[in-house]
C-alpha cells in the first residue's frame, strides 16, 4: 500500500468520479484507475461500485476514515519536514559547560534571537560528558564542551576546536603553596583537593594528569558550582585545579590565590586552533608528551543537524566570534 493509492482513493470517494479525481490529483484518469485497482488487489476486496457514479462498497466505507487519518498524518509529517528544512523549527537546544555559557555565549544568543525570533533557544548548563551524552541521545542540537574523543568518535559527529585553555590552581590566600609562582606537581599531592563531580570533563582531565605524574590525589570533596569551589577553598588548606575562565571572580577575591602549575607557560595561554571551519572531526588532541595542563573546548553537533538552517547559523556565529572574545587570556583580570 502506497500513499498515492490512498490519496487516489480519497479523491474518488470525495468526488464520486474517476475523471474529477484525476483532475484533483493532477494525473490522468488511467493513473487513478490503476492506483485504485492496485489498492483493491492489495486489500483483496473492491472499494467502489463501478456505476455512473463511483460509490463506496462496504469495504470502502470501512477504509475511508482510516485513509483520511493516514493521509492527514502524511501531510502533517511532510509539512513539518518542509518547515524544518526552511528553518522554521520551534526550538534550538544547546548544552554548554558553565564557563562557556557565562563568558562566550551571551553575544551569540542575542544575535541569534534577533535573526531567528520564531525559534526558542533552550540553553542548558551541563558538564562536558553529560552534555555529549544528551547530544548523542538527541535531546540537544549542539554541545559546547571539553573535548572527549571517546564520546565524539562517531562518523555522524562534527567537532570544531574553539580554543585551548590553561588549568590553574585555586587556593586560600594564606595557603602554604602561595610561596610558589609555579607550583610543582609533587606538591599538589600533599593537600586535600576539591574536584568537579563525575560527568564533568574536568574530573577526567585532572585525574588523568595526576596519573601521568604518578601522584594519587587526596580527593575529599566533589562539587559542580564555581561559587561552591570558592566558598570551601577560601578557608583551610583545600586546593582545586580549575580552568582559567572559571577563575575570573576568584582573581578579584583577596581571600583567594591563583597559581600556575609547573610546566605550564603563560606564553601559550589562549592558543587558538587555526581555522574554525566546519570540517569533520578537526580536533587536535593533547598528546601525552605535552608538559602543560590545558583543556580543549570544542563545538559538537551532528552532520544531519548542520543541514537545518537555524542550527547551521548558530554554529557559524560561534565560529565567527572575534578571537579576542573567545580567547581566555582576554578574560583574565589583574589580581
N, C-alpha and C positions, 0 to 999 in steps of 0.2 A: 504494500500500500504506500502510495506517494502523496505528498501534499497537493500536487497538481490534480490528482484524481479526486481528492476531497473537495478542492476548490471548484472543479467542474461539476461535481455532484451538487454542491450548494447552488451554483449558478443555475442549473437546470431546475432544481427544486424551487427556487425563488421566482424564476421567470415562467416556468411551465412549458418552455420551448427550447429545443436544442439550438435553433438558429440565434435566438436572442441571447442564450447563454454564451454562444461562441463570440458574439459581439461584445458582451460584457467582459469576457476574459481576454479579448484581443487575439483570438485564434480562429482557425477555420472550424466550420461545423463538423467536418470529418474528424478533426482532432478531438473535439468534445465527445463525439460518438465513440472514438477509440478509447478515450480515458474512462468513460462510463462502462463500456464493455469490459475493459481490463479490470476495473474495480469490482464489477459483478462477478467476474471469473475468480478474482482473489477471495471474495467473500462466499462464493458458492450459491448465490441466490440473486434473482432480479431485484432492481431497486426502483424501476419505473414501469408503469403500464404504457406501452407504446400505442397511444391513440392520437387523435388530433391534438390533444394536449397531454404533455408528459405528466402523469400523476404518480405520486409515490405509492409503492407497494407497502405491505406491512413491514417488510424488511427495511425499506427506505424510511418509513416513519420512525422506526427504532434507531436508525443510524443518524437521522437529521440532527438531533440536539447534541450528540457527541461530535459529529463532524463540525458543527458550529464552534464548540469549545476548543477542539483541536486547532482549527484554522485561526481562531482568535488568539490562542496561545502562540501559534506560529507568528502571527502578525506582531504580537507584543514583543516576542523574542527578537525578531528581525529589526523592529524599530529601536529596541534598546541597544542592540549591537551597532546600528547605524548612528545612534546618538553617541555611543562610546567612541566610535571612530571619528566623529565630528567634534569630540572634545566636550560633550555635554554630560559627563559623568557627575553624579550628585556630590561626591566627596573624594578627597585625596588624603590618604593616611600615611603619616611619616613617623617613624620611630628614630629617636636620636639620643645619643648619650648626653648627660646633663650639661657638660661644658659647651658642647656644640649648640645646644638649644639656647643657652643663656647668652652666648657671645657672638655666634656667627649667623644664626638663622633669622633673627628679627628683621633685618632689611630685606631678606628674601621673602619672608612671609608677607610683609607689607606690599611688596611689588606684585607678588602672585595674586593676592586678594584684589588688588586694583585691576589686574589684567584678566582675571577669571572670577568675577564677582558671584557667579552662579555655582561655583564649586566650593563646597565647605571643606576647609582644612581641618584635619584632626591630627594633632601633634601629641605624641606620647614620649615621655622621658623614660628610657629603659637602659639597663646595662647592655653591653655590646652583644654578648652571647644570646641573651633573651631577645633582643631586637632582631637578630639574624634568624632566630627560630620562628618568630611570628611572621617575618617576611617569607620564609620558606613555606609556612602554613597558609599563606595567602591572606593574612589578617592586616597587613600593611602593604603599601606600594613601594616605599623607599625606606632604607635604613642608612643612617649616617653614624658610623660606629668605629671602634677599633678594629683593625683588620684581624680576621681569624680565618686563615686559608683552609682550615679543616671544615668550616661551615660555609665557605663560598666556593669550594672546588666542585662546582656543578656546571655543566655546559650552558644551562639557561641563565646563570648568574652573570651580571655585568658589574665589574668592580673598578672604580676610579679612585686613584690616590689623591687626597686633598693636601695633606701635609704630614710631616714627621715632627713630633713634639717631644722635648726632653722630659724626663721624670726627675723630680727633685724631692728633697727630704724636708718634711714639716716636723717641727718640734717646739717645745716651750722656749721662751726667750732665755731662760736660765738653765737650759739643758746642758749637760757636760759636752755634748757633741758640737755645741756652738763654737768651741775652740778651733774647729776646723773650717776652713773655707771650702774645701772639698773633702767630704767625709769618706774615709777608706771603707771598702766593703767589709773588711774584717771587724770594724767597729759596729756595723749595723746589727750583727747577730747578738750583740751583748745587751740589747734593750728590747723591752716588750713592744710589740707592734700592733697597730690598728690597720685593718685591711678591708677592702671592699668585699661585699658578700659574693657568694658563689653565683655565677651568671653574669658577673661583670668582668670584662676583659682584663681590667687592671689586676684582679686577683691572679688570673692565669699568667699574665706577663711577669708580675713581681715574683711569684713562686718559681717560675721557670728560671729567672735570672739568679735568684738565690741558689737554686740547684746547680747552675753553671759555676757559681763561685764556691760550691762545696759547703754552703752555710745552711744550717737548719734554723730558720727564723722563729722567734718566740711570738706566735700569733695569739693574742689574748682577747681580741675583740674584732667583730665584723660589723660594718656599717654600710649604709647606702646613701647617706646625705652628707654633703660637704660641711654643712653647719655643724653636724654632729661630730665630724672629724675635728674641727677647730675647737669645739667645746671640750671634748675629752682630752685633747692633747695640750690644751692651754695650761693645765695643772698636772704636774708629775713628770715621769720620765718616759711616757709613751711617745712613739715616733710613727710616722706614716710616709710611705712613698706615694706621691701623687703627681699627676701631670701638671705641667706648668700653668695651663689655663685654669686649672682648678684652684690655684693658689693666689688669685688676684686679690681677693678680700683679705687673705691672710697676710699679704705684704703690707697692708695698712694697719695691721693689728700689732701694737707694741708688745703684747704678751706672747707673741709667736715669733719664731725664727725659721728661715728657709735657707737650706744649703744645697749646693750641687753635690753629686756623688763622684768620687774619684774615678777618673776615666771619662767623665762627661765634660766636653768642652763647650764653652759658650759660643765658639765660632760656628757651630753647626745648628744653632737654635733657629727654628723656623725653616729647616731645609725642605723647601717645597719641591715636589716632583715636577720635572719638566713636562709641560704639555698636559692639560687636563681634558683631552678629548675622550670620547666615549668608546675607546677601543676595548675589546673584551678582555677582562682579567689583566689589565695593565697594572699589576701590583708588584712593587719591589719589596720582597720580604726581607726582614732584617736577618742577617746571617749570624751564625753562632760565633763568628770571629769578631763581630763588631764589639768594640770596647765600650760604647756608650749605651746607656739605658734610655731608649726612646719608645714612644708608641706611634703607630701609624694609623691615621684617621682616614677612612675611606667612605665613599658613597656607593651603596649597593642597591641594585634593583634587578629586574629580570628582563630578558630580551623582549618578551611579549608586552610587558608594561611600557617599554620605551616606544611602542607604536602608538600609544594613546597620547594625544596632544598635550593635555594638562600635565601628565607625568613627565613627558619629554621636556616640556617648558620648565618645570620645576628643577629638573636635573641641570638644564642649561643655566639657570640662574645660579645654582650652586657653583657650577664650574666657572662661570664668568665673574664671580666675586673678585673684586680687586685683591691682589695678592697681599697688600698690607692689611686688608680686612681679615683674612683668614690666617695670617702669619701670627703664630702665638707670641713671637717676640714683640710685636707691636702692642700686645695687650699687657706686657709686663710694666708695672708701675714702680716708681722709685721707692725703695724701702725707707 
